[in-house]
Amino acid sequence: MSNMAAPDCVFHRTLTRSRPGPGPGLNKASPVVCREFLFLVELQRYSRDQGSSVYFPQAVLHGDDLYDVTLSDGDCRLRVTLDPGLNRLVERNLLQPGATLCDATFIPAMSAQHPACPGASAERDSFRLVSVQLSGEADEGRSLRQDSLPWYRSSGPAGALVPLRANRIVFLPLWNNVDYSGGGWRETPPAEEEEEEEEARRPAVTVSELRDSFLFGRRAIARGAVQHQLIVRIINKSHLMYFGKTDRNCECPYKAVLEVCDRTGSVCVVLWNSVCVSWYQRLKPGDIISLRRYRVKRHYEAEPEDIEISVNSRNPAARIAVLPESSVSPEYLPPAPTYSFYNSAELLDRPHGAECDVIGLLTFCGRAERMRSDGRRAELREYHWLRLEDGTSDQPIMVKLFSTSQPDTHLKLHPLSVLVCTRLKLMRAAGQTDVGFFLTNTTYTQVYCTGLGHHSEMSYRRLRPVRLFLQWLRGRDDGQVLSRALIGGFFIYPPPPVSLETYMKDQRGAPRFLRGAELQGEVTRLCYRERRAFCIQAAVTMVTYSRRGEEDHCLFWTDRASSLSSSSPRPSPSSFSLPSTPRSFRPPLSSPSPRPSPSSFSLPSTPRSFRPPLSSPSPRPSPSSAVSQLSAHRSGKSCKKRKMVPTESQKRRPLVTVQAGQNNDTVILFEASMEFLENSNADEDDDDDDGDTSSFVTAPLLPPFPPVAVETLPMRYNHTRREEQAVVLAMGGGRATAADSFDSALEGYYTLRLRALSDGESIDAVFLPHSPSAPLAPHSNTWTSILSHGAFSSHTPPPSPVDLINMAAQLSNQRLVCVLEACHLGGDTTELVLSRAFHLTH
């Protein structure tokens, strides 16, 4: 494809002005601004190395990440490096593929200073994007349509796409360090390493011989590069481990560990560097592999002393081959992998930390979120929650699934899938028995899902626990499962404690109570889909109940005494409200500061995470709980009566209704179970108006509460549109416009306005006591008990929204310890949900 720019190419007209002149004093190129619209085609992340700082002589490098950006003007493409001062735009998912940019400022980059970087050649055009304005919403489809355009001049890659400002040969995924990213990761073995078919293969050395030779020196075969062929079976496969550091240069800083065995014993095989790129996707548990040209080393983490086998691309270049079982001599055929399947009933008696394998029907798939294991600088780990059912008990199997280096599989996880998770560990809090335990990853966790052909290839399909589960599955009805199948939304598990004493004990002492302004700052520092819990002492000054999509009318209660004594409330961090006009971003020019300055790329001096006040104080006092009087003093017009759907106290019905045509239909589950039988020859109405007698007075609020983020409410699973729903849940793929087209499992939600006792800041938080994922426990259904449990009582009918708002006067003059769950949903939206509130008695 031609690399020549089109005659009317925007890049050609703009960037030629940045070239330095010939004379002395003119060799420093000046910035140029592109006033026309550009489109962001691709974002690629990688970690910097020792030489990366030379490309950014005046920039403050806050983190380890650098980003290369592919832009298009509609005629050609240009690869540039994002100035590190603009990294925050990516970290909050403001700058994303499909975005429209304008007023982009470019500076020619010093491409010849670091010759070790394969992407930064002196012969190629190289630029740095130092400031930009974002205009409009992102359109991912538009970024895909730009891929066929030619590169501007010589800005395109000479060969494979590699980072521009670091000596790396692979990119990192945008949102975690565990998955792989890019087309370089192979699903088939390199052609030069394929071995010819042989029959009755015999190993030249066994695992026990290598161990004895290295540890006890009985034979010299384990010294140096071992040429002897080793034939083993993969028992377990770890996730990818990235070890790139900013203070060292390594082209491909990855490793992965395989637990392998033959008839004499087991050992760990470590794949290093580019061997991971060539082989990681190709290898799976159960495969028989042949190894040559490897090194035997001491396994320092093993107890007792043991060995590991190191497989690298050089010194020496290892030889790997996947062998069919029929090619190995029967007496040397390694044993098959073993599994430890436990059903939901058996898991009740398993101890904390026990490892297990599970199979189940997926009925809930949570949205992708991220968390830090320890401290603000810790790595963000991506996870989502799964709920599995297997019919052996009423207790579902809850799985907190972190990334397993299987990104394609994780994208296919949706309700009505049959899921097998291997090498999980059980997490149980002290004193808990059947409630609150869950399963989560170990280093070797792998996931297998229907729809990808996994189950038909795995030996576990012959095991009795799997066959018993399939018998139960074939008796299920699609409609029954669809009626309770949910996807996405706010989710918290295990259920937090229901008393302040227990909560403080779980926090290992008194929790750190934030001031309102401190909470505001912490929320603005969250990265995309980062989830954190915060604790404040506050009083409730307003409660509203709104129907999704009808937020201009709501039920509400307000504490009259609080509204009269406090000044106009400041904004609060329940929802971002960035303007729709273009936003300008420049990197900071000063030294780093713990708080963003108004001139930086991050947030304006009045943090945009805080919403405008619900309304200005009324000139006349009004009774605190009268909904009808809101209309009277707002407009002076008669109140509008609206019919609402039946409340749960009037008519108990499932939150999820079965879609038309899916009752008594077992096609979906039948197809899921049939996948286990593939290749087996080798083995041997819903009427909302009915009974609705509730009506209440509502009135428009000016200005209204900003509506709840659509990602906050769980969605009813739609099997026909499962691919679209999966995109909404995934990192970087959740778009409010897309999620808004799906049916919500909740028709309404509560919003509580909290006034921080420390500094009077007002904070608006969503409250979901009627969520289908809310924990169920008996209590009195007063406001105090509902807030401490985070849910309505399981033993009595829940109060209707009208009743609950009328009961809100119970909250007057109450001092509460509030536990708030914050999650940045990308772009302009941050979610703040009240999970618990405990009454302070003294």
N, C-alpha and C positions, 0 to 999 in steps of 0.2 A: 504494500500500500504506500502511496506517495506521502512523503513527509512535508511537502511544500504547502505553505499556507495559502488559502484562497485569497484572491485579490482584495476582497472586502472583509477579510478576517479581522475581527476586533483585536485579537492578540497582536497581529502584525502592526496595526495602526497605533496601538498603545505601547507595546514593549520596545519597539525600535527607538523610542525616545529615551529609554533608560541606558542605552549603551554609552560607555565612556568615550570621551574625545581623545585625540591622538597626542596632545601636548602635555607637558608637565603641569601638574595641578589640576588636570582634567581627567585623571585616571580613576577618580572616585565617582561611580555611577550614582545618579540621584533617583529618589523614589518617583514612581509614576502612578497616577490614579486612573483607573478604568471606570468611566462614568456610566458605561452601558451595562446591561444585565448579563450576568454570567450564571452558569448552572453547575452545581457541585455533582460530579459523576460518582466519585469514589473517595472514601476515607480509609487510610491504612495506618495502623499503629505499630510501633516498634520501640524497643528500649534503646536509649542512647548508650554510647560507649566512651572510652577514654578520649577519643578525638572529636566527639560531636560538638563540644563547646566552641571549637574554632569557627564554626559556621554562624554562631550567634554572639559576637563579641560584646554587644551592649545589652543583651537580654539576660534576665534573671531566670535561671533554670530551677523552677520550683519542684518538679517531680522527675521521674525517670523516663517518662514517655515523650516521644516525638511522633508527629503525624505528617504523612505525605498526602497531598490533596490533588485529585484530578479534576480540573475545571474544563468547561466547554463554553464556547461562545456561539454554538450552533453550526459553525463551519469546521472547527478543529478542536483538538484537546491539548491541554497543557498540564504537566505535572509540576507542582510547586511544593515547598515545605511550609507548613504552618508555623508562624512565629510562636515560640513556647508561651509567650504572654497571652495567646489566644486559646490555649489548651482548654481553658474552662468552658469555652463554647461547646467543645466536643463532650467534655465530662458531664455536662448537663443536657446533652442531646439537643442543643439548639442548632449546632452546625451538623447537618446530617445529609446523606445522599438524597438528591432531589431538591435541595434547597436552592432558592434564587438569591443571588448576591448582587450587590451594586456598590459603587464607590470603593472598589477593591484597590488597595495600595500595594504595589509590588516593589521589591528591591532586588537587584541582581545578587545572587549568592556567590560566595567565593568557592567555586567548585573544585579548584585544583589544590586546596590546602591539605586535604586528607586523602592521599592517593589510595589508601587501603580500602576506602569505601567504593565498592563496585558500581554504585549508582551515581557517584559524583565524579564525572570525568571532565577534564578541562576542555574537551572538544564539544561538550553538550551544553545547550542553554539551560540555565538553572536560576530559579527565582525563589524569593521568600515572600509569603503573604503576610503583611504586617498590620493591616487593619481592613475592616470590611463592614458593610451593612447587610443585615438580613432583611429580605422583603418577601412577605407572603408565606404560605404554608409549603412544606416540603411535598414533592411529588416524586415518589420512588420510581414510578413508571417512566418518568422523563429521564432519570439517570440511566436507565437501561437502554433507552433509545439513542444515547450518545456514544455507546461503546464502539460503533462501527466507524466513527469519524477519524480522519487522519490526525497525526500529532503535529503540533505547531513546530516548525523548523526541526531542530534536533533535540527537542525536549523529551521525546519518547524514549523508551528503553531500547538499548542495543540488542538485548536478548531477553532473558526472563526478568520479570518485574522484581526489583530488589529495592531496599530502602535507600534514600538519597543521602542521609546524613549520619549513617552508622555502618560499621562493618558487619552487617547481618545479611543473611541470604533468605530469611523468611520473615513474614509479618506475624504479629500477634492479633488474635481476635480483638474487637473493640472493647468488649466488656468483661473478659476474664483472661487469665493466663493458663488455663487448663486445656481448652479446646485448641484444635489446629485451625489455620486460616490460610486460604489461597489454594491455587491449583497445583502447587508443587508437591503436595502430600499425595502419594500414590496409593491407589486401591489395588494395583497389580504389581507384582515384583518386577524389578528392573530386568530388561531383556538379557543383559549380559550375565545375570546371576541365575537364570533358569537352567536347571540340570536335566540331562536326558533321562528318560524313563529307564529304570533298572528293576530287575526282580530280585527278591531275596536279599535286600540290602542288610548288611551287618555293620554295626558301629566298630570303629577301630579302638575306641576307648569308652569306658562307662563313667558314670558320675562318681561312683565309689572309688574307682581307680584314680580319677583326678583329685579327689579329696585326700586320699591317702598319700598320693605323691606330693601334694603341696604341703600338707600339714605335718607329715611324718617323714618325708624324704625317702620313701621306700623305692620309688622309681623316679626318674628325671623327666617324665613326660609332661609335667605341669609347669616346667620352667620355660620362660620366654614365650614366643608365639607358638601356640599349639597347632600343629597341622592335622592332627588325628581327627577323623570324623566322629562327631558325637551326634547320636540320634535320640531325641527326647520329645515328649509331648508337653504342650503348654497347658498348665493346670489353671493358672490365674494370670491376669494381665492388668497392670496398673494403669492409672491415668497418666497423661503426659506431665512431666515436671520441668518447668522452665526455671533456669538458673542464671539468666542474663544479668550482669552487673554493670553499673555505670563506670566502675573503675578497672574494667578489664575488657579485652577484645576477644570475642568468640563468635564465629560466623553463625553457628546454629546451636545455641545453648539449651539443648533439650536432652532429657534422658527419660527412659521408661524401663520398668522392671517386669520381667516375665518369671513367674514361678514355673519351673519345668521339672520333669521327672523321667526316669527310665526304670527298669526293673530293679535297679540296685539302690536307688535313692533319689532325692530331690535336691535342687539347687536353684539359686537366683541367677538369671541372665540379664545383664544390664545393657540396654541399647543406648549408644551415645551419639549425640550430635546428628549429623546428616543421615545416619542409619535410621533414626526415627522417621525422618521425612520419607525415606524410601520404603520402610517396612512396617511402620506402626499400624497403618490402616489395614494392611494385608493380613496381619497375624491376628488370630483369635483363639480363645481357650478351646481346647480339643484338637487343635492342629498338631501334626507331627512335623518336626523340623529337623533339618540336618545343619550342623554348624562345623565350619572349618576356619582356621586362621583366627583364633581368638586368644585371649590371655586369661589366665587364672590368677585371681587376686584375693587378698584377705577380706572377708566380709566383717567390717568392724562393728556393725550394729547387731550382729548375731550373738546369741548366747545359747549354748557354749560356742567356742571358737569354730568358725566355719569359713567356707570359700564362696566366692561369686565369680561368674564368668563375664568378662568384659568384651563387648562386641562393638568395634569402632570402624570408621570408614578409612582409617589409615593407621600405620604403625602397629599391627598390619591391617590391611583392608580385609575385613571379614567376609566370608562366603556363607550365605544363608540360602536354604531351599526349603520349600514346603513339599512334603512327601505324601503321596496317597498311602493309606494303610496297606493296600495290597502290595506295595513295593517293599515292605519291610518284612524281613524273615520273621515268622511267627514267634520263634523263641526269644526274639529281641523286641517284640512289639511292646511299646510302653503302655502301662495301665491307663484306663480311661479316667477322666476327671470324676471326682466324687462331689456330691451335693448334700446339703443339710437343709432340706425344706421343712419349714414349720408353718402350720396354718394359724389363723387368728386365735383359735382356742388354745393352742399349745403355746403361743407367744405370751399368754397371760402369766405363765409360770416360769418363763425364762429370766435369768438374772440380768442385771445391768452389765453391759459390755459384751454380752454373748453374741457371737457371729451366727448369721443364719441366711438362708435363701428363702424367698417368698414368691408365690404366684398368686395373682388376683385379677379381678375385673375392675378396671379403673372407672370410678364413678365421680371423681372430682380431680381436676387438674388446676393448680393455682398458677397465678401469673409469675413470671420470672422476676426475682428480686435479688438484691445483693446485700451483703453484710460484711463488716470487718471483724476479724477474729479477735483483735486486740489493738486498741489505740487508733488514733486518727490517721497515722501513716501506714497502718497495716494494709495488706492486700485485700481488695474487694473480692469476695467469693460469691459466685452466682448460684442460686438454688431456686427450687419451687417445691410446693407441697403437693403430695399425691394421696388420694384415699382409695384403698383397694378393698374389695369385698370378696370373700371366698365361701360364704354360707355356713361356716362352722361355728360362728358365734355372732352375737349382735354387735360386738366391738370391731369396727373396721381396722384395717392395717394402715396406719399413718406413716408416710415416708417423707422425710425431709431430704430431697434428692439434690445434691450438689452436682456440678459438672463432672462428667466421667470421660471426657475426651471423645464423646459420641454425639456431636452436635446435630447430625442428621436424625438420629434416633430421638433425641429430646424434642425436636420440632414435630415429631409424629405422635407425641403423647397426647391423647385426648380420650374422653370418656368412651366407654364401650370397647376399649382396647383390652386385650389380655396382656398383662405385663409380668415379666419375670425379672426380678432383681437378685443378683447374686452377691455374696460377701458383704452383706449389710451388718451393722452392729446395733444392738438394742440400747436405747437410752431411757433410763428410768430415774426420775427424781427420788430422793430419799423419802421413804414413807409412803410412796404411791404404789398402788397395786394394779388394778385393771383400768385406771383412768390416767391419761397423761403420758403414757409411754409412747415412744415412736422409734422408728428405724432410721438410720442415716448412713452415710458413706464410710467405707474404709478405703485404704489406698487401692484395693483391687476390685472395687464395686463395678459391675457391668450391668447393662440394662438391655433387655430384649423385648421387642414389641411386635404385635401383629401389624400387618401391612407392609413389612419390610422383608419378609421371608426368613426371619431369624429362627423361629421355633422349629421349622422343618429341618434345620441344619444341626440342631443341638441335641446332644445325647440325653438331656434331662427329660425329653418328651416321653421316654419309655418308663420313667419312674412312677411308682405307685401314687405318691402325693399329687403328681401332675395329672395322672389319669383320673383320680378321684375328683379333682377340681373340674376337669372337663366334663365328667358326668353331671356334676351340679350345674355347670354352665349351660348344658344342653336343655336343662329344665327351666331356664329363665326365659322371660318374655321381653322383647325389645321395649315394649311400652312401659313395663314395670321399671326397667332400669332408666329409661329416658325421663321418667317422671321425677327422678331424684338426681339426675346427672347435672352437675354444675361445672362452670369453668370460670376462672379468674376471680376478681374481687378481693377486697380486704379479707385477710385470713390470719388468725393468730392461734398458735398451738405450741405447746400444751396450754390448756386454759390457765390464765394467771390465778394467783391465790384470791380468795374472796374476803380476806381480812387483812387489815393493815399490818398486824403483827407478823403474820406469815409472809406477807410480801417483803417486809423489811428483813426478815430472817433469810429469805431467799436471796436478797441483795447483799448478804454478808455484812449487815449493819445498816445504819441509817442511809437511805438513798440520798444522792445529791439533789437537793431541790434547786431548780434554776429560777432566777428572776425572769419576769416576762421578757425583758429586753435580751437577756442571755438566750432564752429559747428562740427568739427571733433570729439571733445571729447563728445559732447552731443549725437551724432549719435552712438558712440560706447557704450554708456550707455543704449541704448534702450533694452528692453526685447522683447521676441518673440511676433510678431504681434502688438507691441506697436506703436501707430501712434502719431506723434507730428508735429507741424508746427514751422518753424524757419524763421527768417528774416535776410537778410544780404544786404549790399550795395556792388554791384559788377558791372563789365563790362563783356560783352560777347567777348570772344577771339576766339571762334570756334563754328560753327554750322555744324552738320552732319545729313543726312537723310539715314537711313538704312532699308533694308528689313529684316523682321524677318527670321532668318535662313541663311541669306546671308550677315552677318556683315563684311565679308572679303572684300566686295566692297560697296562703299557708295558714295553719293554726299556730298561735304563739302565746306565750306567757312571758311577761317581763317583770322583774323585781322593781317596783316603783321607787322604793327607797334608794336602791342602788343607782337607778338611772338619774335620780335627782341630785344625789350627792356627788357623783363623779362627773368629771368634765367629758366633753365629747370623746368617745373612745378612739384610741389609735388603731390603725389597721392590725390585723392578726393573720398568722401564717397558715390559714386553712386553704388558701388558693392563691396562686400567682395571678397577677393581672397586668402583664406586659402589654403595651400598646400594639395595635396591629400595623402601625406605620413602621417604615424601615428603622432598624435599630443599628446604631453605630458602635463598633467595638475596636478598641486599640489596646495593644499590650501596655502594661504598666511600665513607666520609664524610671521609677524610683526603686529603691531597695525594697525587699519584701516586707510586708507589714502583716501582722496577724489579722487585721480587719481590712476588708477591701476599701480602697479609697474611691471617692466619687469619679475620679478620672479613669478608673480601671475598667476592664471588660466585664466585670461581674455584675454588681448590683448598684442601682442608684442610691443616693444618700438616704432617701426614704425607702427602706427595703421593699421590693415589690412583692415579697411573700406575704405582705400584710394587706388585708382587704380593707376597703373603705367602711366606715361605720354603717350599721344597718339603717339608721336614720338619725337626724339631729334631734336633740331633746325637744319634746313637745312643749309648747308654751303653757299648756294647761296640764296639771296633774290628772292622771286617770287611774282608775282601779287597775291593779297589777295583773289580773288574770282574765279580763273581759276581752274576748276576741272581737266581739261586735263593735266595741268602742274604737278599735283601730280604724275601721272604715268611717266612723262618725267624725273623728277629728282629723282624718286625712282628707276626706273628700266631701263630707257633708251629705253624701248620697246614701240611698238605701243599700243595705247589705245584700250581697249576691249569695244565694243559696246554691250549693253544689252537691250533687249526689256523689258519694264516694263508693268504692267497691266495698263489699262486706268486710268488716274487721274480723280478726281471728276470734274475738270473743263472741261474735254473732254467728259465724259460719266457718267451721274448720275445714280447710281444703289444702291440698298440697301446694307448696309455693311454685312448683314446676308442673305445668300441664303437658300432657302428651300431645304431640303434633298430630294433625289429622292424617289418617292413613297408616299410622304406626302401631295402633292397638293390635294385639294378638299377632304380632309380626315378629318372627325370630330370625329374620334374614341376616341382620348385622351380627348377632352373637353366633349364629350358625357358621357364618364365614370365618369368624375369629377362631372358633374351635377347629374348623377344618384345616387351618394352617398347620396344626400339630400333626396332621395325618399325611401331609405331603411327603412324598418319597418314602412312604411307610412300607412299600413292597420290599425295601431292602432290609427291613427290620423284622418283619413278621409281627271430656266435653264441657265444656266449661262455660257456664252462663253467669256473668258477673252481676247482672241485675237481679237475679233471683234471690229473694229474701233480703234485699237491701233496704233497710228501714232507717239507716243513719243519714243524717244530713247535718251540716253545720255551716256556720257563717264564715266566709273568708273574704279577704279584701286585698287589693294590690298593695305591695310595699314599695315605696320609692325612697331610696334605691333598694332593689331586692338583694337578698343574699345571693352571691354567685352560686350557680348550681353545683351539685356534687359532681366530682369527676366521674366520668362513666367507667373508668377503670376500678373505682372503689366498690361498686355494686357487683355482686356475682351475676353471671349471665346464664341463662338456660342454654344447655348444650344443644346445638343444631347440627345434626349429623350431616345434613346435605351441605352445610357451609363450614365444615370442620377445618378445612384448610385456611379459610379466612380468619376463623377464631384463633387458630394456632398462631397466626402472624400477629394478631393483636396482643396475645400473651407474651410473645417472645421479646427478648431484649432488642431495643431499637426498632421494633416493628409495631408497637402499640400506638395506634392513632385514634384520637377521640372520635374523628369523623367515621372511622370504620367501626369502632366498638358501639357507637350510638345506633347503628342499624340492627343490633341484636336485641333480643328480648331480655330484660332484666328480671332476675328472680325476686327482686324486691320492688314494690310499687312506690314506696315512700321511705323517708329517712328523717332522723331527728338531727338538729344542729343545736349545740349548746354554746352559748357565749360565756366564756370564763373571764373573770377579772382576777389577775394575779394579785395576791395579797401583799407581795413584796414591793411592787412598784406601780400597781394600778393598770398595767398593760392589759388590753382586751384581746382575747384569743378565741377564735371560732373553731370548734371541733365537731366532726360528724360523730354521731352515736347510733349504733346499729344493734339494739337489743333483740330485734326480731330476725336477725340474720340466720339463714339455715345452718351456718357453721358455728353459731353461738353455743357455748356450753350449756347443757341443761342440768339444773339442780333445783330442788324445792326451796322456796322462800316466800315471803309475804307479799311480793309485788308492790311494795312501796318504792318511792324514788330512791330511798337510801339503800334498800336491798337490791334493786335493779342495777344501780350504779356499781355496787360492790361486786355483783356477780357478772356484770356486763351483759345480762340477758334477762328475759322474762322467766318466771318460774315454770318448771316443767310439770307441776302438779295442779295448777289452776289455770283457767283460761286467761290469756294475756289481756291487759287493759287495751281498749281501743285508743287510737290517737286522741280522740276527744277527751276520753277519761284521763289519759295520762297528762295531757296539757292542763286539764282542770286540777289535777293533783300537784302540779308543779309548784304551787305555793309552799309545799313542804320543804322546798329548797331555800326559802328565804332565810338569810342570816346564817346559813350553814357554811362552815369552813371545811374544805375538802382537800385531800391529797389526790391529785389527778395524775393518772398514768396515760401519757399520750404517745401514740405510735405514729411516727412521721415517715413518709416515703416520697421521694421526689419522682414524679411520674414523667418527667421530661418536658423540655421547653418551658412553658409558662405555668405548669401545674405542680403543686406540691400537696400531698394528701396529709391531713392531720385527723386522726381518729382517736376518740376517747375510749380506751379499753377497760379502764377501771377508775372508780372514784370512791375513796374511803372517807367516811365522816370522822373529823377530828373532834374528839370529845373534850380534850383539854389541851 
